[in-house]
Amino acid sequence: MGVQLNIKDAETVQLARDLAKATGQSVTGVVKGALQRDFQHHLAARAEKIRRIDDIIGDFGRNLPPDWVGKTSKEIMDSIYNEDGSFA
């Protein structure tokens, strides 16, 4: 027995059949193609999010006050606030 996928939604099955008929592909081919396109879209969207995050991190690093460079977040917070929580 081969690998199987059981789709229990009648509308989805009909869409797959209609697309297969319209394109001359098999139902397996149209389902595989749709999944491949969706997965590639997912990977591209994820890569774009990572790129945007990297840009933000880079901008943040380039705009740090010079006296914060190389300090830990605790050291920075300690330089901003007094022990009582007021600004230094």
Secondary structure, 3 states (H helix, E strand, C coil): CCCCCCCCCHHHHHHHHHHHHHHCCCHHHHHHHHHHHHHHHHHHHHHHHHHHHHHHHHHHHHCCCHHHCCCCHHHHHHHHECCCCCEC
